[in-house]
Amino acid sequence: MSDAPPIDVPAVLRSARDSRGRFVLPWPLAEDPQRGLLDMLRWQRDRMRTGIAPNPPEGAIVMAEPDIAAPRNDPDELRMTWIGQATFLIQLAGISILTDPVWSRRASPVGWAGPSRLVPPGLGFDSLPPVDVVLLSHDHYDHLDSRTVRRLQARFETDLTWVTPLGYAGWLRRFGVQRVIELDWWQGTQVSTPGGELGIRAVPAQHWTKRSPFNERTRLWGGFVMETDRHERVYFCGDTGYFDGFSSIGRLGPFRASIMPIGAYDPRWFMKPAHMNPEEAVRAYTELGEGGLFVGMHHATFRLTDEAPLEPAARTRAAWSERGLPPERLWVPRHGETRTVSLRDDVPAVSG
């Protein structure tokens, strides 16, 4: 993939900064995406008044046995294993990719407080095969975990390439990570791996970044399109609210799979700018072109928001059915579940 966008990208979908140099959403929004202390207090007050659904009882979130390929999968297949939240092991035609890797028990800056896992990781860290590339969508604690970064660096060292939006190389180098490629939206790179060449392009998302009160939006956020030298493509959305950009991203397809967030959406007045609900995620998939699998993620792992943890999966299936989409193209995986897709067949596409 070259640095220049391969399509006529609207200027409104380019990354932008404000007068302080902080990244901003360049497109107009129906409502102000900024959320401050007063909004947080309102959210907590509403929680105290109305309560939220309890966590599922033990055993209600059913896990699956992973079926990974070790050390590498067949060049003619795609294997995806959901580890939890936005963490997938993607084995694409012999190349192993991790997305937003988090193996810690908590999504938090400290190990003794903060949101804790509802279930263990779907694949044990020590069971990972050789990993070639990590894709990092943004810096929130349920996507970027310093303890996991240390473990990956200790195990794979310079065999591992990290691909991120702008602004992460300095932070990662604190943990000894040297191979970091930063990308602006629509910028692409090629990574050479023992399994072959992997093209990666960063694409827009409607979100934000912040790991402390002092670094809000100092790093960019986004999703990624992966492409093999045989033009097999997978889209990893990262975190996003619904926005008018999915049709432009879809022009980079067709995709064998689109990995889409379906959770962390309530209360809607607070979460809508940053997180799609299931109905919006399914709509986004149709705007991407309706090709390949819809893969649901970002739910039932850490309790971050108010919806019941099992609700996103049920609402996604209902939204899919209401649109009359092919049931075989919907996959909301269980933790640890692996799906294998043959790359010998044409990418499924819905006719108009």
C-alpha positions in Angstrom: 0.0 0.0 0.0 1.4 3.4 -0.9 1.2 6.5 1.3 -1.2 8.2 -1.0 -4.9 7.3 -0.7 -6.0 5.0 -3.5 -9.4 6.6 -3.7 -10.8 10.1 -3.8 -11.0 10.7 -0.1 -13.2 13.7 1.0 -11.3 16.3 2.8 -13.7 16.1 5.7 -12.3 12.5 6.3 -8.7 13.6 6.8 -7.3 13.9 10.3 -7.1 17.4 11.7 -5.8 19.3 14.8 -7.0 22.3 16.8 -5.0 25.4 17.6 -3.3 23.5 20.5 -2.2 20.7 18.2 -4.7 18.2 19.6 -6.5 15.9 17.2 -10.1 16.6 16.5 -13.0 15.1 14.5 -12.9 17.1 11.2 -16.5 16.3 10.2 -19.6 18.0 11.7 -21.5 16.1 14.4 -25.1 16.3 15.4 -24.1 16.9 19.0 -21.0 18.0 20.9 -18.8 15.0 21.5 -17.0 16.6 24.5 -17.8 15.0 27.9 -16.5 16.6 31.1 -16.8 16.3 34.8 -20.4 17.6 35.0 -21.4 14.9 32.4 -19.7 12.2 34.5 -21.5 13.4 37.6 -24.8 13.3 35.8 -24.1 9.8 34.6 -23.3 8.6 38.1 -26.4 10.4 39.5 -28.6 8.7 37.0 -27.1 5.3 37.8 -27.8 5.8 41.5 -31.4 6.8 40.8 -32.4 4.1 38.3 -29.7 1.4 38.8 -28.2 -0.8 36.0 -28.7 -4.4 35.1 -26.6 -6.8 37.1 -23.7 -8.7 35.7 -24.5 -12.2 34.3 -24.3 -15.0 36.8 -21.3 -17.2 36.7 -21.4 -19.5 33.7 -23.8 -17.4 31.7 -21.1 -16.2 29.4 -20.1 -19.4 27.6 -16.6 -19.7 26.4 -15.3 -21.8 23.5 -12.1 -23.8 22.8 -9.8 -21.9 20.5 -8.7 -23.6 17.2 -5.6 -21.7 16.3 -3.0 -22.7 13.8 0.6 -23.1 15.1 3.0 -22.0 14.1 1.2 -20.6 11.1 -2.1 -21.2 9.2 -2.5 -22.2 5.6 -2.0 -19.5 2.9 -5.5 -20.2 1.6 -7.4 -19.5 4.8 -8.3 -16.8 7.3 -8.6 -17.7 11.0 -10.0 -15.3 13.6 -10.0 -16.1 17.3 -11.7 -13.7 19.8 -9.7 -13.3 23.0 -12.0 -10.6 24.4 -13.1 -7.0 24.0 -11.2 -5.8 20.9 -8.4 -8.4 21.1 -8.3 -10.9 18.2 -5.7 -13.2 16.9 -6.1 -12.9 13.1 -4.2 -15.5 11.1 -4.4 -14.2 7.6 -2.9 -16.4 4.9 0.1 -17.4 7.1 0.5 -14.0 8.8 -0.4 -13.6 12.5 -1.8 -10.3 13.7 -3.0 -9.2 17.1 -5.5 -6.4 17.5 -5.6 -4.1 20.6 -4.0 -6.8 22.9 -5.1 -6.9 26.5 -4.5 -9.9 28.7 -4.6 -8.2 32.1 -7.5 -8.8 34.5 -8.4 -5.2 34.7 -8.8 -2.4 32.1 -7.1 0.2 34.3 -3.9 2.1 34.9 -3.5 0.0 38.1 -3.8 -3.7 38.8 -5.8 -3.4 42.0 -8.8 -1.3 40.9 -10.9 -0.6 37.8 -13.1 -2.7 35.5 -12.4 -6.4 35.8 -12.9 -9.1 33.3 -16.3 -10.9 33.3 -14.5 -14.0 31.9 -10.8 -14.9 31.4 -9.1 -14.2 28.1 -10.3 -16.6 25.4 -6.8 -17.7 24.6 -4.0 -17.9 27.2 -1.1 -15.7 26.5 1.4 -18.6 26.6 -0.7 -20.3 23.9 0.0 -17.6 21.3 1.7 -18.7 18.2 4.5 -16.5 16.7 2.9 -13.1 16.2 4.1 -10.8 13.4 2.1 -7.6 13.8 0.1 -5.8 16.5 -2.5 -3.3 15.4 -3.3 -0.6 18.0 -6.4 1.5 17.4 -6.1 3.9 20.3 -4.8 4.4 23.8 -7.8 3.7 26.1 -7.0 1.1 28.8 -9.3 -1.6 27.4 -7.3 -1.4 24.2 -3.8 -0.5 25.2 -2.4 -2.3 28.3 1.1 -1.6 29.6 1.4 -5.0 31.3 0.5 -6.8 28.0 2.9 -4.6 26.1 5.7 -5.7 28.4 4.8 -9.4 28.0 4.7 -9.1 24.2 8.0 -7.3 24.0 9.7 -9.8 26.3 8.4 -12.7 24.3 8.7 -11.5 20.7 11.2 -8.6 20.9 12.2 -7.4 17.4 10.2 -10.1 15.6 7.1 -8.0 16.3 6.0 -4.9 14.4 3.5 -2.5 16.0 1.4 -0.4 13.6 -0.5 2.5 15.2 -2.1 5.8 14.4 0.1 8.9 15.0 1.6 9.6 18.4 2.4 6.2 19.9 6.1 5.4 19.2 7.5 7.4 22.1 5.1 5.7 24.6 5.9 2.2 23.3 9.6 2.8 23.4 9.4 3.2 27.1 8.8 -0.6 27.2 11.6 -1.4 24.8 9.5 -1.6 21.7 11.5 -0.5 18.7 9.6 -1.6 15.6 6.7 1.0 15.5 5.1 2.3 12.3 2.8 5.3 12.9 0.1 6.1 10.3 -2.1 9.0 9.6 -5.6 8.3 8.3 -5.5 6.8 4.8 -1.7 6.4 5.0 -0.5 2.8 4.2 2.6 0.7 4.9 4.0 -2.7 4.0 5.3 -5.1 6.6 7.5 -8.0 5.7 6.8 -11.1 7.8 7.9 -14.8 7.6 4.3 -15.5 6.3 4.5 -12.9 3.5 3.9 -9.2 2.9 1.1 -7.5 4.7 -0.3 -4.2 3.6 -1.9 -2.0 6.3 -3.8 1.2 5.9 -5.1 3.4 8.8 -8.7 4.6 8.3 -10.9 7.1 10.2 -13.0 6.5 13.3 -15.2 8.7 15.4 -13.5 8.4 18.8 -10.9 10.1 21.0 -7.8 9.3 23.0 -6.8 10.0 26.7 -4.7 8.0 29.2 -4.4 10.9 31.8 -5.9 14.3 32.3 -2.8 15.8 30.5 -2.8 14.0 27.2 -6.3 14.1 25.8 -6.3 13.8 22.0 -2.6 14.1 21.8 -2.6 10.8 19.9 -4.7 9.8 16.9 -7.2 7.0 16.9 -8.6 4.9 14.0 -9.2 1.5 12.4 -7.2 -0.5 9.9 -7.5 -2.4 6.7 -5.2 -5.4 6.2 -4.3 -6.7 2.8 -2.2 -9.7 1.7 -0.2 -9.7 -1.6 -3.1 -11.7 -3.0 -5.5 -8.8 -2.2 -7.3 -10.6 0.6 -8.6 -7.9 2.9 -9.9 -7.6 6.5 -11.2 -4.5 8.2 -10.7 -3.9 11.9 -12.9 -1.0 13.0 -11.4 -0.1 16.4 -13.7 2.0 18.6 -16.1 4.4 16.9 -19.4 6.1 17.0 -21.5 5.9 13.8 -20.3 8.5 11.3 -20.6 9.2 7.6 -17.4 7.6 6.5 -18.0 3.9 6.2 -18.9 4.0 2.5 -15.5 5.6 1.8 -13.7 2.9 3.9 -15.7 0.3 2.0 -14.1 1.4 -1.2 -10.9 -0.3 0.1 -12.7 -3.6 0.0 -14.3 -6.0 -0.6 -13.5 -7.4 2.8 -13.3 -11.1 3.9 -14.4 -9.9 7.4 -15.3 -6.6 9.0 -14.6 -6.6 12.8 -17.1 -4.2 14.3 -17.7 -2.9 17.9 -21.2 -3.6 19.2 -21.1 -2.7 22.9 -20.4 0.1 25.4 -23.3 2.3 24.1 -25.5 3.2 27.2 -26.4 5.7 28.4 -27.0 6.8 24.9 -26.8 10.6 25.6 -23.2 10.1 26.9 -21.9 7.3 24.6 -23.4 8.0 21.2 -20.5 10.1 19.8 -17.9 7.5 20.7 -19.6 4.1 20.5 -22.0 2.6 18.0 -25.0 0.6 19.3 -25.7 -2.7 17.5 -28.2 -1.2 15.1 -25.6 1.4 14.0 -22.9 -1.3 13.7 -25.1 -3.3 11.3 -25.9 -0.2 9.3 -22.2 0.6 9.1 -21.6 -2.9 7.7 -24.1 -2.4 5.0 -22.4 0.9 4.0 -19.1 -0.9 3.9 -20.5 -3.0 1.1 -22.1 -6.0 2.9 -19.3 -8.4 1.8 -17.8 -11.1 3.9 -18.4 -11.7 7.6 -19.7 -9.2 10.2 -17.7 -10.0 13.3 -18.9 -8.5 16.6 -16.5 -7.4 19.3 -16.2 -4.9 22.2 -18.8 -6.4 24.5 -19.2 -8.9 27.4 -15.6 -8.6 28.5 -15.2 -5.5 30.8 -18.3 -3.8 32.3 -17.6 -0.2 31.2 -21.1 1.1 30.5 -24.8 0.6 31.5 -26.2 -1.9 29.1 -26.5 -5.5 30.3 -23.4 -7.4 29.1 -25.4 -10.0 27.1 -27.6 -7.4 25.4 -25.3 -6.3 22.6 -25.1 -9.8 21.1 -28.9 -10.2 21.2 -29.6 -6.8 19.7 -27.0 -7.4 16.9 -28.7 -10.6 15.9 -32.1 -8.9 15.9 -30.8 -5.9 13.9 -29.3 -8.3 11.4 -32.5 -10.3 11.0 -34.6 -7.1 10.6 -32.4 -6.0 7.7 -32.8 -9.4 6.0 -29.1 -10.0 5.8 -27.7 -13.5 5.2 -27.5 -15.3 8.6 -24.3 -17.2 7.6 -22.4 -13.8 7.4 -23.1 -12.8 11.0 -20.6 -14.0 13.6 -20.8 -12.8 17.2 -18.2 -15.0 18.7 -17.9 -16.5 22.1 -14.7 -15.8 24.0 -12.1 -18.1 22.6 -14.1 -19.1 19.5 -12.3 -19.4 16.2 -13.8 -19.0 12.8 -12.0 -20.2 9.7 -12.8 -18.7 6.3 -11.5 -20.3 3.0 -9.7 -17.8 0.8 -10.2 -20.1 -2.2 -13.7 -18.8 -2.8 -14.8 -15.4 -4.0 -15.7 -12.8 -1.3 -19.4 -13.0 -0.8 -21.2 -9.8 -1.8 -24.9 -8.8 -1.6 -26.4 -7.9 -5.0 -28.3 -4.7 -5.2 
